[in-house]
Amino acid sequence: MKVYLSADIEGITGTTHDDETDARKPDYGEFRDQMTAEVNAACEGALAAGAKEIWVKDAHDTGRNLLATKLPREIRLVRGWSGHPFSMIQEIDRTFSALLMIGYHSRAGSAASPLSHTMTGSVTHIRLNGQPMSEFLLHAYAAATADVPVVFVSGDEGLCEEVASVNPAIGTVAVKRGVGDSTVNLHPAAAVERIRSGAEEALRGDVARCRFPLPDRFELVIKYRQHTRAFRAGFFPGARTIDPFMVRFDHRDYEDVMRTLLFVL
């Protein structure tokens, strides 16, 4: 079994403020270590379930956060950003059996975490066919184009509730809960234990139940925080300006959705 794992930092236990996710700030080291520990736990769970090869995408900020020496020898670590439209799941293809997401977080427009956002802080929300989009859902659809199901997600409670609403067969572990500008967190060791067992259980289960169909059409609407960003995005081919802050794009191919986001965010 070949498994893909995508890792972010805002959804690991403890992270509450942007300083804790920024490599330039003194608080960052502790949370980089915890990000690595939670990814390692998911890898150990995958190996226990029979995975022979695990590709890990370091998908936070610079893409250069995870400490490779603290991860299993079976991994291939994707660092940095290639510019590929699939972004946080770069290199995924039909050779993979399943996708795991570790340290993911609630979407832009959600009150479930003080670190809620979708891809960038420049947008108020992103909607696809009227549905608010998180980084989980954007990349779950991208994985679906390669027929790879998301089988396990860890992160904040709000995100895990979203995952369950999309497909309750997908395994989740909530390591934190947002309350206003604060978070209530599991102990780091408890988070690691739950992620390890959750990943193993998910991969031992019927991963086919975690698939969900792609829509036939895609109406992408982005609301920007600044009207100047919307103005610029309005010049993208096929864009339709809805109001000074909102731009709409219509696609039949989901890869075109991700290409659009690559250039307009």
MARLO-172910 format. One record per residue (C-alpha): x negated, y negated, z negated; residue number from 0; residue in one letter. Coordinates in pm, whole numbers, m for minus. Layout:
# residues N
site X: X&Y: Y&Z: Z&seq: NUM&type: a
...
This chain:
# residues 265
site X: 0&Y: 0&Z: 0&seq: 0&type: m
site X: m128&Y: m344&Z: 101&seq: 1&type: k
site X: 0&Y: m634&Z: m111&seq: 2&type: v
site X: m12&Y: m1012&Z: m67&seq: 3&type: y
site X: m23&Y: m1240&Z: m372&seq: 4&type: l
site X: 24&Y: m1619&Z: m359&seq: 5&type: s
site X: m77&Y: m1818&Z: m668&seq: 6&type: a
site X: 9&Y: m2167&Z: m789&seq: 7&type: d
site X: m63&Y: m2332&Z: m1126&seq: 8&type: i
site X: 240&Y: m2543&Z: m1226&seq: 9&type: e
site X: 435&Y: m2229&Z: m1312&seq: 10&type: g
site X: 181&Y: m2060&Z: m1538&seq: 11&type: i
site X: 243&Y: m2068&Z: m1912&seq: 12&type: t
site X: 138&Y: m2389&Z: m2083&seq: 13&type: g
site X: 109&Y: m2634&Z: m1793&seq: 14&type: t
site X: 318&Y: m2941&Z: m1875&seq: 15&type: t
site X: 138&Y: m3247&Z: m1737&seq: 16&type: h
site X: m29&Y: m3321&Z: m1403&seq: 17&type: d
site X: m365&Y: m3365&Z: m1581&seq: 18&type: d
site X: m361&Y: m2994&Z: m1667&seq: 19&type: e
site X: m341&Y: m2902&Z: m1296&seq: 20&type: t
site X: m602&Y: m3149&Z: m1168&seq: 21&type: d
site X: m963&Y: m3027&Z: m1137&seq: 22&type: a
site X: m1085&Y: m3384&Z: m1196&seq: 23&type: r
site X: m933&Y: m3399&Z: m1545&seq: 24&type: k
site X: m1082&Y: m3255&Z: m1865&seq: 25&type: p
site X: m769&Y: m3053&Z: m1952&seq: 26&type: d
site X: m787&Y: m2848&Z: m1633&seq: 27&type: y
site X: m1034&Y: m2573&Z: m1733&seq: 28&type: g
site X: m807&Y: m2404&Z: m1988&seq: 29&type: e
site X: m524&Y: m2379&Z: m1738&seq: 30&type: f
site X: m747&Y: m2264&Z: m1453&seq: 31&type: r
site X: m849&Y: m1978&Z: m1680&seq: 32&type: d
site X: m484&Y: m1894&Z: m1752&seq: 33&type: q
site X: m395&Y: m1910&Z: m1382&seq: 34&type: m
site X: m674&Y: m1659&Z: m1317&seq: 35&type: t
site X: m558&Y: m1438&Z: m1604&seq: 36&type: a
site X: m197&Y: m1428&Z: m1478&seq: 37&type: e
site X: m310&Y: m1350&Z: m1122&seq: 38&type: v
site X: m540&Y: m1078&Z: m1255&seq: 39&type: n
site X: m248&Y: m930&Z: m1451&seq: 40&type: a
site X: m34&Y: m914&Z: m1137&seq: 41&type: a
site X: m321&Y: m751&Z: m948&seq: 42&type: c
site X: m363&Y: m491&Z: m1223&seq: 43&type: e
site X: 10&Y: m419&Z: m1208&seq: 44&type: g
site X: m7&Y: m380&Z: m831&seq: 45&type: a
site X: m302&Y: m142&Z: m854&seq: 46&type: l
site X: m121&Y: 66&Z: m1115&seq: 47&type: a
site X: 175&Y: 89&Z: m875&seq: 48&type: a
site X: m49&Y: 226&Z: m599&seq: 49&type: g
site X: m179&Y: m78&Z: m411&seq: 50&type: a
site X: m508&Y: m9&Z: m232&seq: 51&type: k
site X: m569&Y: m360&Z: m101&seq: 52&type: e
site X: m459&Y: m700&Z: m238&seq: 53&type: i
site X: m495&Y: m1030&Z: m57&seq: 54&type: w
site X: m478&Y: m1330&Z: m289&seq: 55&type: v
site X: m408&Y: m1684&Z: m164&seq: 56&type: k
site X: m528&Y: m1956&Z: m399&seq: 57&type: d
site X: m239&Y: m2192&Z: m321&seq: 58&type: a
site X: m278&Y: m2483&Z: m561&seq: 59&type: h
site X: m412&Y: m2825&Z: m460&seq: 60&type: d
site X: m764&Y: m2771&Z: m318&seq: 61&type: t
site X: m710&Y: m2395&Z: m288&seq: 62&type: g
site X: m1027&Y: m2349&Z: m494&seq: 63&type: r
site X: m909&Y: m2271&Z: m845&seq: 64&type: n
site X: m921&Y: m1896&Z: m910&seq: 65&type: l
site X: m1231&Y: m1741&Z: m1067&seq: 66&type: l
site X: m1307&Y: m1451&Z: m833&seq: 67&type: a
site X: m1539&Y: m1271&Z: m1075&seq: 68&type: t
site X: m1246&Y: m1226&Z: m1315&seq: 69&type: k
site X: m1028&Y: m1056&Z: m1050&seq: 70&type: l
site X: m1033&Y: m688&Z: m941&seq: 71&type: p
site X: m1280&Y: m569&Z: m678&seq: 72&type: r
site X: m991&Y: m464&Z: m451&seq: 73&type: e
site X: m894&Y: m823&Z: m370&seq: 74&type: i
site X: m966&Y: m1043&Z: m72&seq: 75&type: r
site X: m945&Y: m1404&Z: m185&seq: 76&type: l
site X: m826&Y: m1675&Z: 56&seq: 77&type: v
site X: m962&Y: m2012&Z: m60&seq: 78&type: r
site X: m905&Y: m2359&Z: 82&seq: 79&type: g
site X: m658&Y: m2456&Z: 353&seq: 80&type: w
site X: m682&Y: m2351&Z: 717&seq: 81&type: s
site X: m406&Y: m2582&Z: 843&seq: 82&type: g
site X: m185&Y: m2284&Z: 936&seq: 83&type: h
site X: 188&Y: m2363&Z: 907&seq: 84&type: p
site X: 243&Y: m2071&Z: 667&seq: 85&type: f
site X: 38&Y: m2264&Z: 413&seq: 86&type: s
site X: 71&Y: m2082&Z: 78&seq: 87&type: m
site X: 92&Y: m1739&Z: 247&seq: 88&type: i
site X: m168&Y: m1789&Z: 520&seq: 89&type: q
site X: m280&Y: m1457&Z: 678&seq: 90&type: e
site X: 40&Y: m1268&Z: 594&seq: 91&type: i
site X: 153&Y: m1027&Z: 865&seq: 92&type: d
site X: 340&Y: m700&Z: 917&seq: 93&type: r
site X: 59&Y: m492&Z: 768&seq: 94&type: t
site X: 165&Y: m602&Z: 417&seq: 95&type: f
site X: 423&Y: m406&Z: 219&seq: 96&type: s
site X: 519&Y: m678&Z: m28&seq: 97&type: a
site X: 459&Y: m1035&Z: m146&seq: 98&type: l
site X: 415&Y: m1145&Z: m508&seq: 99&type: l
site X: 425&Y: m1509&Z: m622&seq: 100&type: m
site X: 249&Y: m1605&Z: m946&seq: 101&type: i
site X: 262&Y: m1944&Z: m1120&seq: 102&type: g
site X: 536&Y: m2083&Z: m894&seq: 103&type: y
site X: 764&Y: m2363&Z: m1011&seq: 104&type: h
site X: 1103&Y: m2529&Z: m968&seq: 105&type: s
site X: 1191&Y: m2730&Z: m661&seq: 106&type: r
site X: 1194&Y: m3104&Z: m603&seq: 107&type: a
site X: 1515&Y: m3251&Z: m742&seq: 108&type: g
site X: 1532&Y: m2992&Z: m1020&seq: 109&type: s
site X: 1524&Y: m3082&Z: m1389&seq: 110&type: a
site X: 1393&Y: m2737&Z: m1481&seq: 111&type: a
site X: 1030&Y: m2845&Z: m1521&seq: 112&type: s
site X: 838&Y: m3171&Z: m1568&seq: 113&type: p
site X: 618&Y: m3045&Z: m1281&seq: 114&type: l
site X: 904&Y: m2976&Z: m1036&seq: 115&type: s
site X: 824&Y: m3055&Z: m671&seq: 116&type: h
site X: 834&Y: m2900&Z: m325&seq: 117&type: t
site X: 502&Y: m2904&Z: m138&seq: 118&type: m
site X: 432&Y: m3270&Z: m214&seq: 119&type: t
site X: 536&Y: m3546&Z: m449&seq: 120&type: g
site X: 643&Y: m3763&Z: m155&seq: 121&type: s
site X: 991&Y: m3609&Z: m120&seq: 122&type: v
site X: 1305&Y: m3630&Z: m332&seq: 123&type: t
site X: 1431&Y: m3305&Z: m182&seq: 124&type: h
site X: 1406&Y: m3072&Z: 116&seq: 125&type: i
site X: 1724&Y: m2896&Z: 231&seq: 126&type: r
site X: 1758&Y: m2612&Z: 479&seq: 127&type: l
site X: 2112&Y: m2554&Z: 605&seq: 128&type: n
site X: 2226&Y: m2759&Z: 307&seq: 129&type: g
site X: 2036&Y: m2548&Z: 51&seq: 130&type: q
site X: 1774&Y: m2720&Z: m168&seq: 131&type: p
site X: 1436&Y: m2565&Z: m98&seq: 132&type: m
site X: 1161&Y: m2463&Z: m337&seq: 133&type: s
site X: 814&Y: m2348&Z: m241&seq: 134&type: e
site X: 935&Y: m1997&Z: m328&seq: 135&type: f
site X: 1219&Y: m2010&Z: m77&seq: 136&type: l
site X: 1023&Y: m2183&Z: 199&seq: 137&type: l
site X: 756&Y: m1914&Z: 188&seq: 138&type: h
site X: 997&Y: m1626&Z: 127&seq: 139&type: a
site X: 1160&Y: m1713&Z: 460&seq: 140&type: y
site X: 815&Y: m1738&Z: 621&seq: 141&type: a
site X: 728&Y: m1391&Z: 490&seq: 142&type: a
site X: 1059&Y: m1261&Z: 624&seq: 143&type: a
site X: 950&Y: m1351&Z: 978&seq: 144&type: t
site X: 680&Y: m1083&Z: 930&seq: 145&type: a
site X: 930&Y: m848&Z: 761&seq: 146&type: d
site X: 748&Y: m876&Z: 426&seq: 147&type: v
site X: 979&Y: m897&Z: 122&seq: 148&type: p
site X: 909&Y: m1103&Z: m190&seq: 149&type: v
site X: 934&Y: m844&Z: m469&seq: 150&type: v
site X: 812&Y: m1035&Z: m776&seq: 151&type: f
site X: 793&Y: m1398&Z: m893&seq: 152&type: v
site X: 661&Y: m1554&Z: m1214&seq: 153&type: s
site X: 704&Y: m1914&Z: m1317&seq: 154&type: g
site X: 944&Y: m2140&Z: m1501&seq: 155&type: d
site X: 1294&Y: m2035&Z: m1606&seq: 156&type: e
site X: 1467&Y: m2260&Z: m1354&seq: 157&type: g
site X: 1278&Y: m2103&Z: m1065&seq: 158&type: l
site X: 1354&Y: m1751&Z: m1189&seq: 159&type: c
site X: 1724&Y: m1838&Z: m1197&seq: 160&type: e
site X: 1696&Y: m1957&Z: m836&seq: 161&type: e
site X: 1526&Y: m1633&Z: m734&seq: 162&type: v
site X: 1804&Y: m1429&Z: m896&seq: 163&type: a
site X: 2067&Y: m1632&Z: m711&seq: 164&type: s
site X: 1896&Y: m1557&Z: m377&seq: 165&type: v
site X: 1842&Y: m1185&Z: m441&seq: 166&type: n
site X: 1878&Y: m1030&Z: m790&seq: 167&type: p
site X: 1668&Y: m731&Z: m680&seq: 168&type: a
site X: 1353&Y: m947&Z: m685&seq: 169&type: i
site X: 1167&Y: m903&Z: m1014&seq: 170&type: g
site X: 1098&Y: m1215&Z: m1219&seq: 171&type: t
site X: 912&Y: m1317&Z: m1534&seq: 172&type: v
site X: 984&Y: m1659&Z: m1681&seq: 173&type: a
site X: 680&Y: m1773&Z: m1879&seq: 174&type: v
site X: 811&Y: m2121&Z: m1965&seq: 175&type: k
site X: 1116&Y: m2345&Z: m1983&seq: 176&type: r
site X: 1125&Y: m2715&Z: m1909&seq: 177&type: g
site X: 1303&Y: m2955&Z: m2145&seq: 178&type: v
site X: 1286&Y: m3311&Z: m2022&seq: 179&type: g
site X: 917&Y: m3401&Z: m2007&seq: 180&type: d
site X: 820&Y: m3104&Z: m2226&seq: 181&type: s
site X: 789&Y: m2727&Z: m2186&seq: 182&type: t
site X: 854&Y: m2429&Z: m2413&seq: 183&type: v
site X: 595&Y: m2161&Z: m2331&seq: 184&type: n
site X: 513&Y: m1798&Z: m2391&seq: 185&type: l
site X: 183&Y: m1726&Z: m2563&seq: 186&type: h
site X: m83&Y: m1679&Z: m2289&seq: 187&type: p
site X: m141&Y: m1313&Z: m2385&seq: 188&type: a
site X: 234&Y: m1240&Z: m2382&seq: 189&type: a
site X: 267&Y: m1396&Z: m2035&seq: 190&type: a
site X: m17&Y: m1180&Z: m1907&seq: 191&type: v
site X: 141&Y: m862&Z: m2048&seq: 192&type: e
site X: 483&Y: m935&Z: m1901&seq: 193&type: r
site X: 343&Y: m1023&Z: m1559&seq: 194&type: i
site X: 134&Y: m706&Z: m1546&seq: 195&type: r
site X: 429&Y: m481&Z: m1628&seq: 196&type: s
site X: 671&Y: m682&Z: m1414&seq: 197&type: g
site X: 453&Y: m660&Z: m1104&seq: 198&type: a
site X: 402&Y: m286&Z: m1149&seq: 199&type: e
site X: 774&Y: m224&Z: m1198&seq: 200&type: e
site X: 866&Y: m431&Z: m893&seq: 201&type: a
site X: 622&Y: m247&Z: m666&seq: 202&type: l
site X: 731&Y: 95&Z: m794&seq: 203&type: r
site X: 1090&Y: 9&Z: m709&seq: 204&type: g
site X: 1274&Y: m2&Z: m378&seq: 205&type: d
site X: 1109&Y: m303&Z: m215&seq: 206&type: v
site X: 1352&Y: m286&Z: 78&seq: 207&type: a
site X: 1625&Y: m416&Z: m157&seq: 208&type: r
site X: 1427&Y: m740&Z: m190&seq: 209&type: c
site X: 1467&Y: m833&Z: 175&seq: 210&type: r
site X: 1715&Y: m1100&Z: 279&seq: 211&type: f
site X: 1811&Y: m1202&Z: 632&seq: 212&type: p
site X: 1695&Y: m1515&Z: 806&seq: 213&type: l
site X: 1969&Y: m1753&Z: 929&seq: 214&type: p
site X: 2028&Y: m1789&Z: 1302&seq: 215&type: d
site X: 1968&Y: m2165&Z: 1294&seq: 216&type: r
site X: 1782&Y: m2407&Z: 1074&seq: 217&type: f
site X: 1895&Y: m2760&Z: 992&seq: 218&type: e
site X: 1606&Y: m2916&Z: 801&seq: 219&type: l
site X: 1673&Y: m3239&Z: 611&seq: 220&type: v
site X: 1400&Y: m3422&Z: 418&seq: 221&type: i
site X: 1464&Y: m3711&Z: 181&seq: 222&type: k
site X: 1149&Y: m3912&Z: 116&seq: 223&type: y
site X: 1076&Y: m4125&Z: m188&seq: 224&type: r
site X: 950&Y: m4409&Z: 34&seq: 225&type: q
site X: 1133&Y: m4538&Z: 340&seq: 226&type: h
site X: 799&Y: m4591&Z: 513&seq: 227&type: t
site X: 735&Y: m4214&Z: 512&seq: 228&type: r
site X: 1079&Y: m4149&Z: 659&seq: 229&type: a
site X: 1018&Y: m4411&Z: 927&seq: 230&type: f
site X: 697&Y: m4238&Z: 1035&seq: 231&type: r
site X: 855&Y: m3890&Z: 1029&seq: 232&type: a
site X: 1133&Y: m4020&Z: 1251&seq: 233&type: g
site X: 886&Y: m4028&Z: 1543&seq: 234&type: f
site X: 822&Y: m3652&Z: 1521&seq: 235&type: f
site X: 961&Y: m3471&Z: 1832&seq: 236&type: p
site X: 1326&Y: m3382&Z: 1778&seq: 237&type: g
site X: 1363&Y: m3588&Z: 1459&seq: 238&type: a
site X: 1688&Y: m3769&Z: 1386&seq: 239&type: r
site X: 1688&Y: m4048&Z: 1129&seq: 240&type: t
site X: 1993&Y: m4020&Z: 901&seq: 241&type: i
site X: 1925&Y: m4324&Z: 683&seq: 242&type: d
site X: 1613&Y: m4520&Z: 577&seq: 243&type: p
site X: 1501&Y: m4232&Z: 353&seq: 244&type: f
site X: 1632&Y: m3918&Z: 528&seq: 245&type: m
site X: 1526&Y: m3742&Z: 848&seq: 246&type: v
site X: 1682&Y: m3433&Z: 1010&seq: 247&type: r
site X: 1527&Y: m3165&Z: 1233&seq: 248&type: f
site X: 1708&Y: m2877&Z: 1407&seq: 249&type: d
site X: 1534&Y: m2550&Z: 1491&seq: 250&type: h
site X: 1620&Y: m2195&Z: 1598&seq: 251&type: r
site X: 1280&Y: m2053&Z: 1503&seq: 252&type: d
site X: 1170&Y: m2055&Z: 1139&seq: 253&type: y
site X: 807&Y: m2090&Z: 1236&seq: 254&type: e
site X: 906&Y: m2425&Z: 1390&seq: 255&type: d
site X: 1045&Y: m2528&Z: 1050&seq: 256&type: v
site X: 707&Y: m2462&Z: 890&seq: 257&type: m
site X: 524&Y: m2638&Z: 1175&seq: 258&type: r
site X: 742&Y: m2943&Z: 1125&seq: 259&type: t
site X: 670&Y: m2950&Z: 751&seq: 260&type: l
site X: 298&Y: m2925&Z: 822&seq: 261&type: l
site X: 308&Y: m3258&Z: 1003&seq: 262&type: f
site X: 584&Y: m3461&Z: 833&seq: 263&type: v
site X: 509&Y: m3410&Z: 462&seq: 264&type: l
